[in-house]
Amino acid sequence: PLSSLKALKEFNYKDFKKLLRSLGAKDIREAFISFRRQDKAERDLPGSKPRDNHELVGEILEWLDRCINWTKATTLTRKGTEQFLKDSLRYLGSNRLNELFKQEAQMTYPNAFNFLTKTLPKELKDNKKVA
């Protein structure tokens, strides 16, 4: 009953106060603060599994297909994007590309255009400076 406010309707104040004390809480604030939610089942996040290069490019393209309407995109094409991803894979390596993809895909608001136009080009530019 502590997980919802229905308990307030089911019991009168004195009974509710006794129940709180029996749980070891002094007042309702302490009871709500100490309330712990049940753990959610783990879900498989994008980019979490190790894979070979072809699977990595395929998974990124699959994610981009869900986010981008290729017929409406003026500067990006699917074929050009696929080649760009393969080139990025060659220059950055599968571990770094997978790490960048994982970071973007697991953001609160993942942005496919940002990944293709800002994140990857910046990483490629930084990688060329080091090499």
C-alpha positions in Angstrom: 0.0 0.0 0.0 2.9 2.4 0.5 3.7 2.4 -3.2 0.4 4.2 -4.0 -1.8 6.8 -2.4 -4.7 4.3 -2.3 -3.5 3.4 1.2 -4.5 6.8 2.3 -8.1 6.2 1.2 -8.3 2.6 2.6 -7.2 3.4 6.1 -8.1 6.3 8.5 -5.3 8.5 9.7 -4.7 6.7 13.0 -4.5 3.3 11.4 -2.2 4.5 8.7 0.1 6.1 11.3 0.3 2.8 13.1 1.1 1.0 9.9 3.9 3.5 9.2 5.4 3.0 12.7 5.2 -0.8 12.4 7.3 -0.4 9.2 9.8 1.7 11.1 9.0 5.0 9.5 8.2 8.1 11.5 6.0 9.8 9.0 4.8 9.6 5.4 7.8 11.6 4.0 10.3 9.1 5.5 8.2 6.2 4.1 8.2 7.7 0.6 12.0 8.5 0.8 12.9 5.0 1.8 10.6 3.4 -0.8 12.7 1.4 -3.3 11.4 0.6 -6.8 11.7 -2.9 -8.1 14.6 -3.5 -10.5 13.6 -3.5 -14.1 14.6 -6.4 -16.3 17.7 -5.6 -18.3 17.1 -4.9 -21.9 19.5 -5.4 -24.7 20.9 -2.0 -25.6 22.1 -1.1 -29.1 25.7 -1.6 -29.6 26.2 -3.8 -26.5 27.3 -7.0 -28.2 30.7 -7.6 -29.8 30.3 -8.2 -33.6 32.3 -8.4 -36.8 32.7 -5.4 -39.1 29.8 -6.3 -41.5 27.4 -6.8 -38.6 28.4 -3.4 -37.0 27.8 -1.5 -40.2 24.5 -3.4 -40.8 23.3 -2.6 -37.3 24.2 1.1 -37.6 22.4 1.3 -41.0 19.4 -0.5 -39.5 19.3 2.2 -36.7 19.6 4.9 -39.3 16.8 3.4 -41.4 14.5 3.7 -38.4 15.5 7.3 -37.8 15.9 8.8 -41.3 13.5 9.0 -44.2 15.9 8.6 -47.1 13.5 9.9 -49.7 13.2 13.2 -47.8 16.9 13.5 -46.9 18.4 16.1 -49.2 22.1 15.7 -48.3 22.3 12.1 -47.3 21.7 8.9 -49.3 21.7 5.4 -48.0 24.3 4.2 -50.4 26.6 7.2 -49.6 26.0 6.7 -45.9 26.9 3.0 -46.1 30.2 3.9 -47.9 30.9 6.6 -45.3 30.4 4.1 -42.5 32.7 1.6 -44.1 35.4 4.3 -44.5 34.9 5.3 -40.9 35.2 1.7 -39.9 38.5 1.4 -41.8 40.0 4.6 -40.3 38.6 4.3 -36.7 38.5 0.6 -36.2 35.5 -1.5 -35.1 36.0 -0.9 -31.4 36.0 2.9 -31.7 33.1 3.0 -34.2 31.1 0.6 -31.9 31.8 2.8 -28.9 30.7 6.0 -30.7 27.5 4.2 -32.0 26.8 2.9 -28.5 27.2 6.4 -27.0 24.8 8.0 -29.5 22.2 5.2 -29.5 22.0 5.1 -25.7 21.6 8.9 -25.3 18.3 10.2 -24.0 17.5 11.7 -27.4 19.7 9.9 -30.0 20.1 11.8 -33.2 21.1 10.0 -36.4 21.8 13.1 -38.4 24.1 14.4 -35.6 25.9 11.0 -35.5 26.5 11.2 -39.3 27.2 14.9 -39.7 29.0 15.9 -36.5 30.1 12.9 -34.3 31.8 10.8 -37.0 33.4 13.6 -39.0 34.8 15.1 -35.8 36.2 11.8 -34.7 37.7 11.2 -38.1 39.3 14.7 -38.0 40.7 14.1 -34.5 42.0 10.7 -35.6 43.9 12.1 -38.6 45.6 14.7 -36.3 46.9 11.9 -34.1 48.1 9.7 -37.0 
